[in-house]
Amino acid sequence: AEMARHCVENGCWARLHGSYLSIVQTVAEDFGLACSPLPPEEADSDTIVQHLASGSLIVALMGPGHFTNGGHFIVLRGVTLEGGILVADPASQERSLTVWDLDLILEELSVKRWDGSPLWVVSPQFT
């Protein structure tokens, strides 16, 4: 409830449509996290694995496929020793417990390209 209230108060809620894409950077920064877009053309496996291995998270806006029929945020939260991707999917515990192939995730990214989408790197801000 607190997060929903925060998003409404800060203009991130899109009535009848969920959230504006600006929610990712706005909320990350509001909670003291660094957040920067990762252009899809720069999102190769080495770059993504490097970010995840360093402790960053990657928010991904997904298009139709295994995660959604429309648009849906997931978080890439880690990488296995074998190179599989661990996700946090707020809509599915089962998908959150599955190890995913990075190529499949990249193929199913949303085609939307505004407000940093479809990928954002989120990490702690060290002062």
C-alpha positions as CSV (number, residue, x, y, z in Angstrom):
1,A,0.0,0.0,0.0
2,E,2.9,2.4,0.8
3,M,4.5,1.8,-2.6
4,A,1.2,2.2,-4.4
5,R,0.6,5.5,-2.6
6,H,4.1,6.7,-3.4
7,C,3.7,5.9,-7.1
8,V,0.4,7.8,-7.3
9,E,1.8,10.8,-5.4
10,N,4.8,10.9,-7.7
11,G,3.0,10.6,-11.0
12,C,4.0,7.0,-11.9
13,W,0.5,5.5,-11.9
14,A,-1.3,5.2,-15.2
15,R,-5.0,4.9,-14.5
16,L,-6.4,1.7,-16.0
17,H,-3.0,0.8,-17.4
18,G,-0.8,0.1,-14.5
19,S,2.4,2.2,-14.4
20,Y,4.1,4.7,-16.6
21,L,7.5,3.6,-17.8
22,S,9.0,6.4,-15.8
23,I,8.2,4.4,-12.6
24,V,11.5,2.6,-12.8
25,Q,13.9,5.6,-12.6
26,T,11.6,7.7,-10.5
27,V,11.1,5.1,-7.7
28,A,14.7,3.9,-7.8
29,E,16.0,7.4,-7.4
30,D,13.4,8.2,-4.7
31,F,14.7,5.3,-2.7
32,G,18.4,6.3,-3.1
33,L,19.3,3.8,-5.9
34,A,21.3,4.6,-9.0
35,C,19.3,3.8,-12.1
36,S,20.4,4.1,-15.7
37,P,19.0,2.8,-19.0
38,L,20.7,0.0,-20.8
39,P,20.1,0.3,-24.5
40,P,19.1,-3.1,-26.0
41,E,21.8,-2.8,-28.6
42,E,24.4,-2.8,-25.7
43,A,22.6,-5.6,-23.8
44,D,24.8,-8.5,-24.8
45,S,25.3,-11.5,-22.5
46,D,28.7,-10.3,-21.2
47,T,27.4,-6.8,-20.2
48,I,24.3,-8.2,-18.5
49,V,26.3,-10.9,-16.6
50,Q,28.8,-8.3,-15.5
51,H,26.1,-6.1,-14.1
52,L,24.4,-9.0,-12.3
53,A,27.7,-10.4,-11.0
54,S,28.6,-6.9,-9.6
55,G,25.4,-6.9,-7.5
56,S,23.2,-4.7,-9.7
57,L,19.7,-5.6,-10.7
58,I,18.2,-5.1,-14.2
59,V,14.6,-4.2,-14.6
60,A,13.3,-5.5,-17.9
61,L,10.0,-4.5,-19.6
62,M,8.8,-7.6,-21.3
63,G,6.6,-7.9,-24.4
64,P,4.4,-10.8,-25.4
65,G,5.9,-14.2,-24.7
66,H,6.6,-16.3,-21.6
67,F,6.1,-13.5,-19.1
68,T,3.1,-11.6,-20.5
69,N,0.5,-11.2,-23.2
70,G,1.1,-7.4,-23.2
71,G,3.6,-5.5,-21.1
72,H,5.1,-6.5,-17.8
73,F,8.1,-5.6,-15.6
74,I,10.4,-8.3,-14.3
75,V,13.8,-8.0,-12.5
76,L,16.9,-9.9,-13.6
77,R,18.3,-10.6,-10.2
78,G,21.3,-12.9,-10.7
79,V,23.1,-15.4,-12.9
80,T,24.0,-19.0,-12.2
81,L,27.4,-20.5,-12.6
82,E,26.1,-22.1,-15.9
83,G,25.0,-18.6,-17.2
84,G,21.3,-19.0,-16.6
85,I,19.4,-15.9,-15.5
86,L,17.4,-15.7,-12.3
87,V,14.4,-13.4,-12.3
88,A,11.9,-11.9,-9.9
89,D,8.5,-11.8,-11.5
90,P,5.9,-10.1,-9.3
91,A,3.2,-12.0,-11.2
92,S,4.5,-15.5,-10.8
93,Q,6.3,-17.4,-8.1
94,E,6.9,-20.3,-10.6
95,R,8.6,-18.0,-13.1
96,S,10.6,-16.5,-10.3
97,L,11.9,-20.0,-9.4
98,T,12.8,-20.9,-13.0
99,V,16.3,-20.4,-14.5
100,W,15.9,-18.6,-17.8
101,D,18.0,-18.4,-20.9
102,L,19.2,-14.8,-21.5
103,D,18.6,-15.0,-25.3
104,L,14.9,-15.8,-24.7
105,I,14.6,-12.8,-22.3
106,L,16.3,-10.5,-24.8
107,E,14.0,-11.8,-27.6
108,E,10.9,-11.1,-25.6
109,L,11.8,-7.5,-24.5
110,S,9.2,-4.9,-25.2
111,V,9.6,-2.9,-28.4
112,K,8.9,0.3,-26.4
113,R,11.8,2.7,-26.4
114,W,11.0,5.6,-24.1
115,D,11.8,6.6,-20.5
116,G,14.8,4.3,-20.8
117,S,12.9,1.1,-21.7
118,P,13.1,-1.8,-22.0
119,L,16.2,-2.2,-19.7
120,W,17.4,-0.3,-16.6
121,V,20.4,-1.1,-14.4
122,V,19.6,-0.5,-10.7
123,S,22.3,-0.4,-8.1
124,P,23.2,1.1,-4.8
125,Q,24.6,4.6,-4.8
126,F,27.9,4.6,-2.9
127,T,28.9,8.0,-1.5
